[in-house]
């Protein structure tokens, strides 16, 4: 009797959920519902007669059998993807697929993308925007621009931009709040906060740390919380309050006069920065080298304008 492999869709769901350790994130990546992911994995477990995940209240974890199978499935799917891309590339233009976060894409990268396209007219450039760090090993994405500490196992990483944080608001809001001439004046303001779900780290700068640095005693960073840095900036642009702005994301709005920085002398190191990340051994690949050279030119010009 011939051996029947598991259905491919169940393996894709299992690989994504096992890599991300989240049914919800796997569903987002595969553009299906979490229920669909759960059903595919249940089908696979029934087919193999083995439990692949331990399901806890708020998280999942691979079982011992699940770990072994996940390694095999990941390698197999990566090999299939690479071969499919090789076959597709025979009659198509070279592709450069770049992944980056929502905030960085909207506030820094996308407005400059036309210059990279002009630099590489024979390359099909694709930008994928997601706050989930993509798996570069499957060959679907060539490089990523990630915001973090610079440590990404299994990749090669080069720091592109460091960042500081300081209060920013619209000129009208500054006037409305009486000028904001002293750090303590911010205690009367609506303080806009960026969610820590994506970057869950208690050492990251926050309003409490900024007030401590500014020597304002007893201050708390109370106010609305938004899911992305770009959303807090948009709220500040609308005059809804004052945001602890990340320097890279607010630079263009400050230069254009849409935002003001009341206390530029009080800036906190962000503790994170933007890194160019790619697969090991590909630093000399022509499209990766071209992307790196273009980024260095853009960062140099940006830093000169921002200084």
C-alpha atoms as a printed R data frame, in Angstrom:
    type eleno elety resid chain resno      x      y       z
1   ATOM     1    CA   UNK     A     1  0.000  0.000   0.000
2   ATOM     2    CA   UNK     A     2  1.542  3.327  -1.041
3   ATOM     3    CA   UNK     A     3  2.548  5.755   1.729
4   ATOM     4    CA   UNK     A     4  0.349  8.850   1.787
5   ATOM     5    CA   UNK     A     5  1.943 12.139   2.953
6   ATOM     6    CA   UNK     A     6 -0.094 14.559   5.062
7   ATOM     7    CA   UNK     A     7 -2.025 17.276   3.145
8   ATOM     8    CA   UNK     A     8  0.209 20.232   2.292
9   ATOM     9    CA   UNK     A     9 -2.142 22.789   3.848
10  ATOM    10    CA   UNK     A    10 -1.901 21.050   7.224
11  ATOM    11    CA   UNK     A    11  1.904 21.143   7.050
12  ATOM    12    CA   UNK     A    12  1.914 24.852   6.187
13  ATOM    13    CA   UNK     A    13 -0.365 25.623   9.131
14  ATOM    14    CA   UNK     A    14  1.761 23.465  11.450
15  ATOM    15    CA   UNK     A    15  5.038 25.057  10.290
16  ATOM    16    CA   UNK     A    16  3.755 28.617  10.806
17  ATOM    17    CA   UNK     A    17  2.180 27.914  14.200
18  ATOM    18    CA   UNK     A    18  5.265 26.032  15.385
19  ATOM    19    CA   UNK     A    19  7.615 28.804  14.257
20  ATOM    20    CA   UNK     A    20  5.546 31.652  15.708
21  ATOM    21    CA   UNK     A    21  4.124 29.648  18.649
22  ATOM    22    CA   UNK     A    22  0.820 31.391  18.064
23  ATOM    23    CA   UNK     A    23 -2.298 30.322  16.202
24  ATOM    24    CA   UNK     A    24 -3.260 33.983  15.768
25  ATOM    25    CA   UNK     A    25  0.094 35.022  14.268
26  ATOM    26    CA   UNK     A    26  0.112 31.963  12.008
27  ATOM    27    CA   UNK     A    27 -3.385 32.864  10.809
28  ATOM    28    CA   UNK     A    28 -2.266 36.422  10.073
29  ATOM    29    CA   UNK     A    29  0.756 35.207   8.116
30  ATOM    30    CA   UNK     A    30 -1.271 32.721   6.048
31  ATOM    31    CA   UNK     A    31 -4.248 35.074   5.664
32  ATOM    32    CA   UNK     A    32 -6.770 32.721   7.249
33  ATOM    33    CA   UNK     A    33 -8.650 32.639  10.555
34  ATOM    34    CA   UNK     A    34 -7.155 31.248  13.783
35  ATOM    35    CA   UNK     A    35 -9.945 28.667  13.720
36  ATOM    36    CA   UNK     A    36 -8.777 27.449  10.320
37  ATOM    37    CA   UNK     A    37 -5.219 27.064  11.616
38  ATOM    38    CA   UNK     A    38 -6.472 25.133  14.650
39  ATOM    39    CA   UNK     A    39 -8.552 22.796  12.470
40  ATOM    40    CA   UNK     A    40 -5.653 22.116  10.079
41  ATOM    41    CA   UNK     A    41 -3.368 21.224  12.980
42  ATOM    42    CA   UNK     A    42 -6.032 19.013  14.535
43  ATOM    43    CA   UNK     A    43 -6.415 17.232  11.182
44  ATOM    44    CA   UNK     A    44 -2.652 16.683  11.038
45  ATOM    45    CA   UNK     A    45 -2.545 15.364  14.617
46  ATOM    46    CA   UNK     A    46 -5.395 12.952  13.881
47  ATOM    47    CA   UNK     A    47 -3.699 11.818  10.665
48  ATOM    48    CA   UNK     A    48 -0.431 11.123  12.496
49  ATOM    49    CA   UNK     A    49 -2.071  9.941  15.747
50  ATOM    50    CA   UNK     A    50  0.198 12.149  17.823
51  ATOM    51    CA   UNK     A    51 -0.129 15.426  19.755
52  ATOM    52    CA   UNK     A    52  2.090 18.092  18.184
53  ATOM    53    CA   UNK     A    53  1.303 20.973  20.561
54  ATOM    54    CA   UNK     A    54  0.747 21.455  24.257
55  ATOM    55    CA   UNK     A    55 -2.161 23.886  24.516
56  ATOM    56    CA   UNK     A    56 -2.048 26.144  27.565
57  ATOM    57    CA   UNK     A    57 -4.294 29.003  28.667
58  ATOM    58    CA   UNK     A    58 -2.590 31.786  26.741
59  ATOM    59    CA   UNK     A    59  0.094 30.080  24.691
60  ATOM    60    CA   UNK     A    60  1.065 26.937  22.867
61  ATOM    61    CA   UNK     A    61  4.282 24.921  22.828
62  ATOM    62    CA   UNK     A    62  5.560 22.098  20.653
63  ATOM    63    CA   UNK     A    63  5.664 18.621  22.125
64  ATOM    64    CA   UNK     A    64  8.834 16.537  21.726
65  ATOM    65    CA   UNK     A    65  7.306 14.875  18.662
66  ATOM    66    CA   UNK     A    66  6.231 18.291  17.416
67  ATOM    67    CA   UNK     A    67  9.766 19.685  17.649
68  ATOM    68    CA   UNK     A    68 11.201 16.853  15.559
69  ATOM    69    CA   UNK     A    69  8.467 17.054  12.923
70  ATOM    70    CA   UNK     A    70  8.696 20.850  12.767
71  ATOM    71    CA   UNK     A    71 12.394 20.692  11.890
72  ATOM    72    CA   UNK     A    72 11.672 18.255   9.059
73  ATOM    73    CA   UNK     A    73  8.682 20.211   7.735
74  ATOM    74    CA   UNK     A    74 10.546 23.547   7.893
75  ATOM    75    CA   UNK     A    75 13.444 22.177   5.855
76  ATOM    76    CA   UNK     A    76 11.122 20.575   3.306
77  ATOM    77    CA   UNK     A    77  8.968 23.675   2.800
78  ATOM    78    CA   UNK     A    78 12.051 25.905   2.560
79  ATOM    79    CA   UNK     A    79 13.514 23.641  -0.133
80  ATOM    80    CA   UNK     A    80 10.219 23.633  -2.042
81  ATOM    81    CA   UNK     A    81 10.023 27.427  -1.835
82  ATOM    82    CA   UNK     A    82 13.584 27.916  -3.055
83  ATOM    83    CA   UNK     A    83 13.060 25.566  -5.998
84  ATOM    84    CA   UNK     A    84  9.762 27.232  -6.918
85  ATOM    85    CA   UNK     A    85 11.425 30.654  -6.827
86  ATOM    86    CA   UNK     A    86 14.276 29.361  -8.991
87  ATOM    87    CA   UNK     A    87 11.818 28.081 -11.594
88  ATOM    88    CA   UNK     A    88  9.781 31.285 -11.553
89  ATOM    89    CA   UNK     A    89 12.909 33.394 -11.919
90  ATOM    90    CA   UNK     A    90 13.905 31.804 -15.236
91  ATOM    91    CA   UNK     A    91 11.556 34.010 -17.251
92  ATOM    92    CA   UNK     A    92 11.095 36.954 -14.914
93  ATOM    93    CA   UNK     A    93 13.103 39.972 -13.806
94  ATOM    94    CA   UNK     A    94 15.285 39.616 -10.692
95  ATOM    95    CA   UNK     A    95 13.334 40.318  -7.506
96  ATOM    96    CA   UNK     A    96 14.295 42.056  -4.291
97  ATOM    97    CA   UNK     A    97 11.731 41.493  -1.556
98  ATOM    98    CA   UNK     A    98 12.191 43.619   1.563
99  ATOM    99    CA   UNK     A    99 10.296 43.255   4.827
100 ATOM   100    CA   UNK     A   100  9.924 46.034   7.394
101 ATOM   101    CA   UNK     A   101  7.617 47.234  10.145
102 ATOM   102    CA   UNK     A   102  4.474 49.331   9.759
103 ATOM   103    CA   UNK     A   103  5.836 52.469  11.451
104 ATOM   104    CA   UNK     A   104  9.251 52.446   9.763
105 ATOM   105    CA   UNK     A   105  7.705 51.783   6.355
106 ATOM   106    CA   UNK     A   106  5.194 54.621   6.575
107 ATOM   107    CA   UNK     A   107  7.438 57.245   8.189
108 ATOM   108    CA   UNK     A   108 10.877 56.569   6.693
109 ATOM   109    CA   UNK     A   109 11.302 53.789   4.148
110 ATOM   110    CA   UNK     A   110  8.332 54.079   1.783
111 ATOM   111    CA   UNK     A   111  8.787 57.819   1.062
112 ATOM   112    CA   UNK     A   112 12.337 57.022  -0.132
113 ATOM   113    CA   UNK     A   113 11.516 53.827  -2.020
114 ATOM   114    CA   UNK     A   114 11.222 55.574  -5.399
115 ATOM   115    CA   UNK     A   115 14.943 56.337  -5.283
116 ATOM   116    CA   UNK     A   116 15.816 52.667  -4.743
117 ATOM   117    CA   UNK     A   117 13.551 51.749  -7.669
118 ATOM   118    CA   UNK     A   118 15.368 54.288  -9.841
119 ATOM   119    CA   UNK     A   119 18.711 52.876  -8.691
120 ATOM   120    CA   UNK     A   120 17.709 49.320  -9.690
121 ATOM   121    CA   UNK     A   121 15.509 49.703 -12.802
122 ATOM   122    CA   UNK     A   122 15.947 46.047 -13.848
123 ATOM   123    CA   UNK     A   123 14.961 44.629 -10.449
124 ATOM   124    CA   UNK     A   124 11.377 43.961  -9.366
125 ATOM   125    CA   UNK     A   125 11.345 45.497  -5.861
126 ATOM   126    CA   UNK     A   126  8.659 44.354  -3.443
127 ATOM   127    CA   UNK     A   127  7.982 45.805   0.006
128 ATOM   128    CA   UNK     A   128  6.245 43.641   2.603
129 ATOM   129    CA   UNK     A   129  5.020 45.472   5.709
130 ATOM   130    CA   UNK     A   130  4.425 43.543   8.931
131 ATOM   131    CA   UNK     A   131  5.342 43.831  12.595
132 ATOM   132    CA   UNK     A   132  5.982 40.078  12.710
133 ATOM   133    CA   UNK     A   133  9.617 39.238  11.988
134 ATOM   134    CA   UNK     A   134  9.526 37.108   8.856
135 ATOM   135    CA   UNK     A   135 11.522 33.892   8.552
136 ATOM   136    CA   UNK     A   136 14.300 34.664   6.054
137 ATOM   137    CA   UNK     A   137 15.314 31.015   5.729
138 ATOM   138    CA   UNK     A   138 12.398 30.116   3.463
139 ATOM   139    CA   UNK     A   139 13.739 32.314   0.648
140 ATOM   140    CA   UNK     A   140 10.541 34.324   0.172
141 ATOM   141    CA   UNK     A   141 12.048 37.545   1.574
142 ATOM   142    CA   UNK     A   142 15.577 38.651   0.679
143 ATOM   143    CA   UNK     A   143 16.234 41.179   3.427
144 ATOM   144    CA   UNK     A   144 14.496 42.810   6.365
145 ATOM   145    CA   UNK     A   145 14.783 46.134   8.133
146 ATOM   146    CA   UNK     A   146 14.044 45.327  11.745
147 ATOM   147    CA   UNK     A   147 13.646 47.470  14.834
148 ATOM   148    CA   UNK     A   148 15.251 45.915  17.859
149 ATOM   149    CA   UNK     A   149 18.436 45.112  19.730
150 ATOM   150    CA   UNK     A   150 20.294 43.809  16.675
151 ATOM   151    CA   UNK     A   151 20.281 40.166  17.795
152 ATOM   152    CA   UNK     A   152 18.519 37.891  15.304
153 ATOM   153    CA   UNK     A   153 19.743 34.262  15.435
154 ATOM   154    CA   UNK     A   154 20.545 32.592  12.151
155 ATOM   155    CA   UNK     A   155 21.012 35.866  10.248
156 ATOM   156    CA   UNK     A   156 23.634 38.457   9.459
157 ATOM   157    CA   UNK     A   157 22.831 41.907  10.838
158 ATOM   158    CA   UNK     A   158 24.148 45.419  10.246
159 ATOM   159    CA   UNK     A   159 22.997 48.450  12.254
160 ATOM   160    CA   UNK     A   160 21.602 51.150   9.971
161 ATOM   161    CA   UNK     A   161 20.130 53.743  12.341
162 ATOM   162    CA   UNK     A   162 20.148 54.363  16.071
163 ATOM   163    CA   UNK     A   163 17.368 56.271  17.730
164 ATOM   164    CA   UNK     A   164 16.515 58.610  20.605
165 ATOM   165    CA   UNK     A   165 13.145 59.596  22.052
166 ATOM   166    CA   UNK     A   166 11.789 62.975  23.148
167 ATOM   167    CA   UNK     A   167  8.393 64.704  23.442
168 ATOM   168    CA   UNK     A   168  6.798 66.036  20.225
169 ATOM   169    CA   UNK     A   169  3.487 67.733  19.501
170 ATOM   170    CA   UNK     A   170  1.850 69.960  16.909
171 ATOM   171    CA   UNK     A   171  2.631 73.703  17.004
172 ATOM   172    CA   UNK     A   172 -1.048 74.424  17.670
173 ATOM   173    CA   UNK     A   173 -1.099 72.044  20.641
174 ATOM   174    CA   UNK     A   174  2.025 73.678  22.074
175 ATOM   175    CA   UNK     A   175  0.330 77.070  21.814
176 ATOM   176    CA   UNK     A   176 -2.931 75.733  23.238
177 ATOM   177    CA   UNK     A   177 -1.067 74.372  26.274
178 ATOM   178    CA   UNK     A   178  0.589 77.721  26.964
179 ATOM   179    CA   UNK     A   179  3.909 77.225  25.214
180 ATOM   180    CA   UNK     A   180  5.323 74.230  27.147
181 ATOM   181    CA   UNK     A   181  8.412 76.041  28.366
182 ATOM   182    CA   UNK     A   182  9.214 73.767  31.317
183 ATOM   183    CA   UNK     A   183  9.207 69.947  31.497
184 ATOM   184    CA   UNK     A   184  6.675 70.097  34.338
185 ATOM   185    CA   UNK     A   185  4.234 71.760  31.912
186 ATOM   186    CA   UNK     A   186  3.739 68.332  30.326
187 ATOM   187    CA   UNK     A   187  1.888 67.193  33.440
188 ATOM   188    CA   UNK     A   188 -1.091 69.167  32.120
189 ATOM   189    CA   UNK     A   189 -0.928 67.509  28.703
190 ATOM   190    CA   UNK     A   190 -2.520 64.396  27.245
191 ATOM   191    CA   UNK     A   191  0.404 61.974  27.025
192 ATOM   192    CA   UNK     A   192  0.266 59.623  24.037
193 ATOM   193    CA   UNK     A   193  1.788 56.175  24.558
194 ATOM   194    CA   UNK     A   194  3.001 53.479  22.167
195 ATOM   195    CA   UNK     A   195  1.941 49.943  23.056
196 ATOM   196    CA   UNK     A   196  4.645 47.614  24.403
197 ATOM   197    CA   UNK     A   197  3.009 44.478  22.987
198 ATOM   198    CA   UNK     A   198  5.363 44.361  19.994
199 ATOM   199    CA   UNK     A   199  8.438 45.352  22.015
200 ATOM   200    CA   UNK     A   200  7.761 43.986  25.495
201 ATOM   201    CA   UNK     A   201 10.774 45.309  27.380
202 ATOM   202    CA   UNK     A   202 10.580 47.189  30.669
203 ATOM   203    CA   UNK     A   203 13.927 48.849  29.960
204 ATOM   204    CA   UNK     A   204 12.575 50.742  26.948
205 ATOM   205    CA   UNK     A   205 12.123 54.517  27.304
206 ATOM   206    CA   UNK     A   206  8.753 55.649  28.573
207 ATOM   207    CA   UNK     A   207  7.174 58.764  30.018
208 ATOM   208    CA   UNK     A   208  8.216 57.827  33.545
209 ATOM   209    CA   UNK     A   209 11.864 57.601  32.514
210 ATOM   210    CA   UNK     A   210 11.656 60.846  30.566
211 ATOM   211    CA   UNK     A   211 10.167 62.737  33.513
212 ATOM   212    CA   UNK     A   212 12.838 61.255  35.802
213 ATOM   213    CA   UNK     A   213 15.570 62.442  33.425
214 ATOM   214    CA   UNK     A   214 13.908 65.867  33.291
215 ATOM   215    CA   UNK     A   215 13.806 65.876  37.120
216 ATOM   216    CA   UNK     A   216 10.033 66.171  37.326
217 ATOM   217    CA   UNK     A   217  9.054 64.347  40.499
218 ATOM   218    CA   UNK     A   218  5.950 62.195  40.884
219 ATOM   219    CA   UNK     A   219  4.985 62.227  37.203
220 ATOM   220    CA   UNK     A   220  3.178 59.325  35.559
221 ATOM   221    CA   UNK     A   221  2.827 58.497  31.883
222 ATOM   222    CA   UNK     A   222 -0.940 58.256  31.854
223 ATOM   223    CA   UNK     A   223 -2.832 58.677  28.605
224 ATOM   224    CA   UNK     A   224 -4.169 56.770  25.597
225 ATOM   225    CA   UNK     A   225 -2.074 53.894  24.224
226 ATOM   226    CA   UNK     A   226 -1.830 53.174  20.497
227 ATOM   227    CA   UNK     A   227 -0.479 50.022  18.881
228 ATOM   228    CA   UNK     A   228  2.209 51.579  16.665
229 ATOM   229    CA   UNK     A   229  4.677 54.442  16.906
230 ATOM   230    CA   UNK     A   230  3.292 55.858  13.668
231 ATOM   231    CA   UNK     A   231 -0.184 56.040  15.223
232 ATOM   232    CA   UNK     A   232  1.043 58.040  18.212
233 ATOM   233    CA   UNK     A   233  2.741 60.440  15.799
234 ATOM   234    CA   UNK     A   234 -0.435 60.780  13.743
235 ATOM   235    CA   UNK     A   235 -2.364 61.561  16.935
236 ATOM   236    CA   UNK     A   236  0.205 64.219  17.843
237 ATOM   237    CA   UNK     A   237 -0.081 65.703  14.352
238 ATOM   238    CA   UNK     A   238 -3.832 66.001  14.852
239 ATOM   239    CA   UNK     A   239 -3.277 67.902  18.089
240 ATOM   240    CA   UNK     A   240 -4.629 65.173  20.358
241 ATOM   241    CA   UNK     A   241 -1.719 65.306  22.793
242 ATOM   242    CA   UNK     A   242  2.041 64.998  23.066
243 ATOM   243    CA   UNK     A   243  3.938 61.850  22.078
244 ATOM   244    CA   UNK     A   244  7.272 60.468  23.188
245 ATOM   245    CA   UNK     A   245  8.475 60.458  19.617
246 ATOM   246    CA   UNK     A   246 11.109 58.153  18.155
247 ATOM   247    CA   UNK     A   247 13.655 60.373  16.412
248 ATOM   248    CA   UNK     A   248 13.731 58.444  13.133
249 ATOM   249    CA   UNK     A   249  9.946 58.459  12.817
250 ATOM   250    CA   UNK     A   250  9.401 62.145  13.675
251 ATOM   251    CA   UNK     A   251 12.356 63.732  11.857
252 ATOM   252    CA   UNK     A   252 10.532 64.575   8.618
253 ATOM   253    CA   UNK     A   253  7.526 66.056  10.435
254 ATOM   254    CA   UNK     A   254  9.800 68.209  12.607
255 ATOM   255    CA   UNK     A   255 11.755 69.404   9.554
256 ATOM   256    CA   UNK     A   256  8.494 70.328   7.808
257 ATOM   257    CA   UNK     A   257  7.188 72.198  10.865
258 ATOM   258    CA   UNK     A   258  4.268 69.817  11.371
259 ATOM   259    CA   UNK     A   259  5.674 68.801  14.758
260 ATOM   260    CA   UNK     A   260  7.751 70.664  17.338
261 ATOM   261    CA   UNK     A   261 10.147 69.273  19.937
262 ATOM   262    CA   UNK     A   262  9.710 71.434  23.063
263 ATOM   263    CA   UNK     A   263 12.725 70.008  24.904
264 ATOM   264    CA   UNK     A   264 15.342 68.837  22.372
265 ATOM   265    CA   UNK     A   265 17.986 68.897  25.096
266 ATOM   266    CA   UNK     A   266 16.266 66.025  26.936
267 ATOM   267    CA   UNK     A   267 16.459 62.935  24.748
268 ATOM   268    CA   UNK     A   268 16.492 59.328  25.895
269 ATOM   269    CA   UNK     A   269 18.480 56.644  24.059
270 ATOM   270    CA   UNK     A   270 15.902 54.275  22.616
271 ATOM   271    CA   UNK     A   271 17.951 51.184  23.421
272 ATOM   272    CA   UNK     A   272 16.968 49.827  20.012
273 ATOM   273    CA   UNK     A   273 17.679 50.694  16.420
274 ATOM   274    CA   UNK     A   274 17.077 49.714  12.819
275 ATOM   275    CA   UNK     A   275 19.080 46.854  11.342
276 ATOM   276    CA   UNK     A   276 19.540 45.454   7.860
277 ATOM   277    CA   UNK     A   277 19.077 41.687   8.228
278 ATOM   278    CA   UNK     A   278 19.686 38.986   5.614
279 ATOM   279    CA   UNK     A   279 20.658 35.339   5.323
280 ATOM   280    CA   UNK     A   280 24.240 34.364   6.229
281 ATOM   281    CA   UNK     A   281 26.694 34.399   3.357
282 ATOM   282    CA   UNK     A   282 24.617 36.706   1.132
283 ATOM   283    CA   UNK     A   283 26.295 40.005   1.989
284 ATOM   284    CA   UNK     A   284 27.999 40.051  -1.427
285 ATOM   285    CA   UNK     A   285 24.880 39.154  -3.412
286 ATOM   286    CA   UNK     A   286 24.455 42.023  -5.926
287 ATOM   287    CA   UNK     A   287 20.923 42.979  -4.833
288 ATOM   288    CA   UNK     A   288 21.807 42.856  -1.122
289 ATOM   289    CA   UNK     A   289 24.950 44.909  -1.724
290 ATOM   290    CA   UNK     A   290 22.959 47.434  -3.772
291 ATOM   291    CA   UNK     A   291 20.348 47.721  -1.021
292 ATOM   292    CA   UNK     A   292 23.059 48.231   1.618
293 ATOM   293    CA   UNK     A   293 24.831 50.924  -0.449
294 ATOM   294    CA   UNK     A   294 21.554 52.762  -1.071
295 ATOM   295    CA   UNK     A   295 20.615 52.606   2.598
296 ATOM   296    CA   UNK     A   296 23.980 54.047   3.629
297 ATOM   297    CA   UNK     A   297 23.507 56.989   1.258
298 ATOM   298    CA   UNK     A   298 19.968 57.622   2.489
299 ATOM   299    CA   UNK     A   299 21.001 57.395   6.138
300 ATOM   300    CA   UNK     A   300 23.904 59.784   5.593
301 ATOM   301    CA   UNK     A   301 21.630 62.362   3.939
302 ATOM   302    CA   UNK     A   302 18.962 61.857   6.626
303 ATOM   303    CA   UNK     A   303 21.457 62.263   9.479
304 ATOM   304    CA   UNK     A   304 22.852 65.482   7.991
305 ATOM   305    CA   UNK     A   305 19.360 66.991   7.731
306 ATOM   306    CA   UNK     A   306 18.389 65.833  11.225
307 ATOM   307    CA   UNK     A   307 21.546 67.127  12.943
